[in-house]
């Protein structure tokens, strides 16, 4: 934030370096879920990049894509989000090529928008179509492959294709170290799918693995939103298997589950039990 303000003062609002700093700050704010502030930065950056560089310059396309992602994250203006990301995808195919990493990234982003619009099968097909390209151009162990498989799992969940989702998430978990920040989110998705398949024992074992890491190694705080999702899932498993006393004990340990932390959980615990894909 200080860098953006400093460049604005030293170089002016129209300098490409200033616009880069503003764009990077907007992306950071988006990930922090400060959507209004991110939007207020993206709009002027987009206007200026279009004016200075043209509508199909890579930097302009990146800004348009990010604006579409922001609308998707807010779950507002989804038709506009789809139009923005689709247009960026088509432009990137022409400007960068169909197998460029940014083009593949747009496919992933479009799949998220389609899932939000209830079109999971369509999202799944487009992601399956690019898997061979990602393998050939980036490799099976590249973060882009993990991202694509994670979004494919989300599309399968959105489509109610639980077995397919479980198969993909198994692959993602094998490729993700337990110390990686995304591991907890991935295993939470895995547990969610196992709950739908009523694989109670496996789901419980996975929940306990995460919570033991929290208790012993303190990898994340007990009131971390992703840990609360795991605790919520385990409480549901206890209730579903007739163990209400264990569910009460868990509630006492993870009191954030039931004491006004809904705002902190944002989209990770929606209607339904611990669905990290909403």
Secondary structure, 3 states (H helix, E strand, C coil): CHHHHHHHHHHCCCCHHHHHHHHHHHHHHHHCCCHHHHHHHHHHHHHHHHHHHCCCCHHHHHHHHHHHHHHHHHCCCHHHHHHHHHHHHHHHHHHCCCCCHHHHHHHHHHHHHHHHCCCHHHHHHHHHHHHHHHHHHCCCCCHHHHHHHHHHHHHHHHCCCHHHHHHHHHHHHHHCCCCCHHHHHHHHHHHHHHHHCCCHHHHHHHHHHHHHHHHHHCCCCCCCHHHHHHHHHHHHHHHHCCCHHHHHHHHHHCHHHHCCCHHHHCCCCCCCCCCCCC
